[in-house]
Each structure stands twice: as C-alpha cells, then as structure tokens.
Amino acid sequence: MMPDIIRIVIYLFSFTFSAYALSGVDFSKIMKHQSETKIQLLYIFLSLAIGYGVASFVMGISRYSIL
C-alpha cells in the first residue's frame, strides 16, 4: 500500500500538469461570449478529471511494477 503523503503529491502533480496542458486550449472559441466564469469552471473541472485519471493510472502502474 502506498503512503498517503505520496498519493497526495501524485494527485497534486498530476492536477498541476493537466492544468498546464489545458492552458494551451482556447476555450473562448468553443464557449459563448461573456461566459468567463463558466470557462474557468470548465477549466478547473477538466483539470481535476484529467489529473485524477492520470494519478490513478500512475498509482496503478506503480502498484504492479513494485510486485
């Protein structure tokens, strides 16, 4: 089992990297004008979802590579 502090660090790094990767996408072209708050919420939720998926993948891979 992985210590909790390592899991938290993995989640934080994956969220940060996914937010950085999403910063290259121009959501204002996809969304309507005058909806900056909605664009920011979409950006945060997508970053969380992608970060969670990546962190789960990394922790799953590390669990099997240790054995």
For each residue, the residues with C-beta under 8 A, 3 or more apart:
1:
2: 6 7 59 62 63
3: 6 7
4: 7 8
5: 8 9
6: 2 3 9 10
7: 2 3 4 10 11 55 59
8: 4 5 11 12
9: 5 6 12 13
10: 6 7 13 14 55 58 59
11: 7 8 14 15 51 52 55
12: 8 9 15 16
13: 9 10 16 17 55
14: 10 11 17 18 50 51 52 54 55 58
15: 11 12 18 19 47 48 51 52 55
16: 12 13 19 20 51
17: 13 14 20 21 51 54
18: 14 15 21 22 46 47 50 51 54
19: 15 16 22 23 43 47 51
20: 16 17 23
21: 17 18 24 50
22: 18 19 25 43 46 47 50
23: 19 20
24: 21
25: 22
26: 29 30
27: 30 31 39 42 43
28: 31 33 39
29: 26
30: 26 27
31: 27 28 35 38 39 42
32: 35
33: 28
34:
35: 31 32 38 39
36: 39 40
37: 40 41
38: 31 35 41 42
39: 27 28 31 35 36 42 43
40: 36 37 43 44
41: 37 38 44 45
42: 27 31 38 39 45 46
43: 19 22 27 39 40 46 47
44: 40 41 47 48
45: 41 42 48 49
46: 18 22 42 43 49 50
47: 15 18 19 22 43 44 50 51
48: 15 44 45 51 52
49: 45 46 52 53
50: 14 18 21 22 46 47 53 54
51: 11 14 15 16 17 18 19 47 48 54 55
52: 11 14 15 48 49 55 56
53: 49 50 56 57
54: 14 17 18 50 51 57 58
55: 7 10 11 13 14 15 51 52 58 59
56: 52 53 59 60
57: 53 54 60 61
58: 10 14 54 55 61 62
59: 2 7 10 55 56 62 63
60: 56 57 63 64
61: 57 58 64 65
62: 2 58 59 65 66
63: 2 59 60 66 67
64: 60 61 67
65: 61 62
66: 62 63
67: 63 64
